[in-house]
């Protein structure tokens, strides 16, 4: 997955850590630029003191770090999805894209996605008539 994929979906990306802007700059120049041509092109925000991490419940005060997490925040500023992982567990970029597409589709249509939904799959149109009949529409 590339940052361009997220940009095409009209998504803003921010990286937040307790490191200083100087550490971010050096990390981008010495590490990230070797993994991504030219380094990353989205903002890295310094959260020294953990104020942002505290708001999202990912700041580990004892260790003085923000634990890895990702948050999908809708255009109204409401958190629609959150995933917090410790460093030993890798993240799944394809799942992030799937969730973004699902939220965007819902905002456009009002339809909801059943478990395991992928783009182009069956959606549900919420209505009183659907109550008790989801099994007729959705075949997991």
Secondary structure, DSSP 8 states (H G I E B T S, - for coil): --HHHHHHTT---EEEESS-HHHHHHHIIIIIHHHTTT---SEEEE-TTSHHHHHTT-EETTTTEE--EEEEE-TTS-EEEEEE--TTS---HHHHHHHHHHHHHHHHH--EE-TT--TTS-EE---GGGTT-HHHH---
